[in-house]
């Protein structure tokens, strides 16, 4: 099914013969000036603030640091500015590390001087003449809390309602425990590994140059900045770190849908940690890491080249993913399929009834997921602006379309539309619109989500029945397939001619000319890379665990229920 | 003394209880059970996974009666629980060898 879809998309997209290079979201250089050496931050300055100009290309991860690499010349004023600034600024703390870092920065010319040198030259929240936009920061913190709600307890309830009552607590526990563990690892080293410049496939680990250090030690807790999609606009890095934390955690939690009701808890946790390290971190880096808009200057192709060379592998390919169709959904979905295949089916599948024990719980979880997803998608704009508004719009509209599509199709095919169906349709829509949220217009959202509603229904029912894998909670059928549809659909409907926003060129300071063929190919790269990388990593980890500690809960444990066997608890005591 | 054990459709419980009290049978024990005889179950569909549920919810009532009230009780139950459709249930009669009222120690007929 999905393959037919894919080939049709390819045919539709294959019309351009020669394509100009895909315009990366090049920040338009405000050129701004340097408000004078006394001012901090060479690169940015002038906040373009121009709302119309901001097009996010990808999630930008990085800090504003890269600026320092742009011009060695700028480093000297920066170094000079930093100490001067220190005296003027009210923040004594950041001054020291900044000054220390500024010295080596000034000494070493551009080349590869990622993270470490950068903070010295980059603006800091609270700097004179520059401050994080309070609306943006408020929105990002709100979004972060919303995305937390998506996992704790949105996804937990969504999944728990669909399993048998004797496994309800274990399903919930998996989501909660994964969230907590990933959150801790994220702060210790994960954030830095994903969102700093180092290589094409991964950022800097804590002991490597340019890293954020163990426990974010290289970041000043209140003033270190993170770039947005607008020149000169920053967020506190600690806020951005938390926002991204919730994404990492929910991605890993999603995988539990494929392993539900039969995996040992210890194996779940070890798998989660390893997969997070070897799959989530690299893929997040590959898709989303870039130096930020301030690394690009108007008309400066050389600067753009330098900046592009620091970006993640798939970012360099031109792939766009607004909020995580590839990084979160395809990534998790294919890993879930690997779990389902290596674990084998639940004991008694096909013989005894595995009906959901509480679809009311699933419905509540669905509501929380939908609400929380506004933070997931609209928060990915990193600012409280029109781009966020578009993502918000699509998250509401597209999701509703998918709910109708799934329920309507189910009504036609099965004769009765079910609550589980509409909940699944809603989630499929949310998944599909995720990579597209800030890029497509209403027509694009409609098409992508309608297709996802129908195709995911068929994947979760017919495909699963045909191929016989026990993807218990349809993490593959909904998240992987939905993510693929969304990622490819984004490549098509970001086209301004089809109502999309186009892809912003920060060097030209305008929306770039759209090359449909090239963009679609870039999307294919992202989809294929995520599938191959994540699937392989998951498979290797699973096999390694299977032949060492064992991953499958014993037949007795499955009979008794994982709540009792793994956690010593019963969900219901009546 | 006899123990009547009757399996009936759950929504008929109130009618049966009233019918029994009309003939003077005051005590009754009710259990929720599931089972099937000739009545077929139903099919549930969850995301394409079909579940055929054979067992149907029923209610079992147990009443201990004196021999003199046996026929009356049986008739009361069967009439009240009857709908004419498959699945109405069955009545079983066991011989009861002893009955004791715990509070007073009465035995036999006086305990019923």
Interface residues (C-beta under 8 A of the other chain):
Chain A: X353 X354 X355 X356 X414 X416 X418 X420 X421 X424 X460 X461 X462 X464 X465 X474
Chain B: X44 X45 X46 X47 X48 X49 X51 X53
